[in-house]
C-alpha cells in the first residue's frame, strides 16, 4: 500500500520545471481556458461534506484487524473497504491539490490540501495492519484465497507486490507508527514548495529594452531564452542570487527531506535509500548506476552539442546561461493556443482515431488550466490521480513552440492515465514512475517528427533540429542524469552520517555541473553563481524521481521510431503499454512494448539519433559558411 504515496508524488511532481508566461489575475482568464473541477465535486461544499463523511468512515477498516486470515470472503470484504476509501481519498486529494495549485496564495485552499493530506496519513495508520497480515498468510495462503474467491482477482497485483516486499514489511504496530509519521515525513518538500512558490522574496530587473521583469520562477523560465546576451546574463545571475541568499534554509529543507528518506529506508531494512526508492517499483538499482555510467561515457557527444551550439551562436564558447537561447536568434515559432490545439491533433494522428478523440476531449472539455495567473503554481504537470475522473493538466502557456512541446508532453501523461484507468481496476491502475515519462516524451517525438516534415524553410528546420537537441538531449537526457547523480551523491552523504548544508550542496553541485558541461575542457563556461541552481530544482525532494526522465526518453525515442516506421505490431504493443498500468513490473512492461532497458542499446539509439541531428546541423552551418 506504500506505493500509493509514491504515485501521488509522481502526479504532483511531473514537469515542474516547464513553462512560463505573462502573469494575469485568474479572474481575467476565460472560463473555457481553465480546468473544470466540478467533474470532481460540483461545489466546494460537496467536497467538504465528502471529507467529513470520509473521516467518519475511516473506522470501518479497523473492523477487519486481525481477521484477514479467516477466509477469502473476509479478505475480499476488507480490501473492498480499503480500496473504496482509497478511491475517495484520491478524488479529495486531486480536488484539493488543483484548488491549491491554481492560487498558492489562498490559505483556505492550502488548508484543504493539508487536511486531506492528514486523512491520507490516517488511512495509512488505520490500515497499517493489512500488509503484515497478508505477509503472514504467505504465498500459499494468498493463492488459496484467490482460487476460492473470484472477486479477489482485481487485487492480485497488490497482493503479489505485498508478498514481494515481505522482508521489508514490519509488524502491525511498527507499520502503524511509520504510517502515522508519513504526514510529517514530507515536511521538507512541503515547506520548500510553499517557500519557493509564495514566500521567497523576488527581485526585479530591467532588461535592455527597458521592460521590468519580476524574477519569479515562471518569468525566469520565460526570459532565460531572451535573444539579448546581456539580458540572459543579468537574468541568470540575479535570479540565482535570490536562491543563494537563502541557501542555508533551503539546504536545511532538502537535508530534512533526505533524512526522511533515510529513516524509511533504514526502518524497512534496506541497505541504501536508492535500493528502498527503486524497490517500490521493482526496478534494479543497477539500472540507475548504468544510466550514470552511460552519461559519463557519452559526455563527448554532449560536449559536441555544446560546441555546435557555440558555433551556431557565433561565439568561441557557449556560457551556461546561453543554453536556453535558440540555436538561431532570428528564428522562432510562435504558436497561439488555437493553433496549438490543431497542431497537437494532427501530430498525434499516428496514434489512431481513439487516441485523437481523447486528445480533442482534453482540449475542448476543460481538462487543462491553460494560462499563468498570479499565485498559480509554476511549471506544468498532469494528474490522473482521481480514478474514474478524467486527468487534469496544469499549463503556463505562453504561445511559443516550446509550450506546445510541453503540452504534448503533459497530454501524453494524461492519456496514459486515461487508458490505464479505463483498462485496469484501481489496485493495478497506477503505472510506475519508470514508465510514466515514456508516454510523455513519445508524444514529443511525434510532434517533432510532424514539424520536421511540415516545415519548408531551412532556418525553421535548423531551429527544430536544434530545439530537439536542446530539449531532449540536453534538457531531458544529460541534464536529468546530472540531477540524478547529484541526488544520489547527496543521499550517500547523509547515509554516511554527514550533515548537508547549503554551502556543501552548492560546492558539490557546481563541481558536478562543470564536469557534465565540460567547463575545464572548454566546451561550456559555467559561472560561479550557478552553484545555487540546486536550490531551484523541486525534483530533488521526490526520492529518486528524475533518473526516469532519462530512461524514459531513451525508450520513447526507440518506440516512437518503430511506430513511425510502421513496424508491424509496434503501435499495438505501445498501446498495450498505455493500458497496462501497473499490472506487471515496469521493466517487463517496457520490454513487452519492444525495448529492453537493461541493455545498453536502449540508450545507444538515442545518442545515435542526436549525432544524426548534429550531422545535419553541421551541414547547414557549412552551407551558410558559419
Secondary structure, DSSP 8 states (H G I E B T S, - for coil): -THHHHHHHHHHHTTTT------B-GGGS-GGGS--GGGT-SSHHHHHHHHHHHHHHGGGGGGGTT-TTS-HHHHHHHHHHHHHHHHHHHHHHHHHHHHHHH-TT-HHHHHHHHHHHHHHHHHHHHTTHHHHHHHHHHHHHHHHHHHH-GGGGGGHHHHHHHHHTGGG---HHHHHHHHHHHHHHTHHHHHHHHIIIIIS---EEE-TTS-EEE--HHHHHHHTT-SSHHHHHHHHHHHHHHHHTTHHHHHHHHHHHHHHHHHHHHHTT-SSHHHHHHHTTT--HHHHHHHHHHHHHTHHHHHHHHHHHHHHHT-SSEEGGGTTS-SSTT---B--HHHHHHHHHHHTGGG-HHHHHHHHHHHHTT-EE-S-BTT--SS-EEE--STTS--EEE----SBHHHHHHHHHHHHHHHHHHHHHHHS-GGGT---HHHHHHHHHHHHHHHHHHHHHH---HHHHHHHHHHHIIIIIIIIIIHHHHHHHHHHHHHHHHHTT----HHHHHHHHHHHHHHHTTTTTTSEE--GGGGGGGGG-GGGGSSS-THHHHHHHHHHHHHHHHHHTT-TTHHHHHHHHHHHTTSS-HHHHHHHHT--TTSTHHHHHHHHHHHHHHHHHHHHHHHHT-
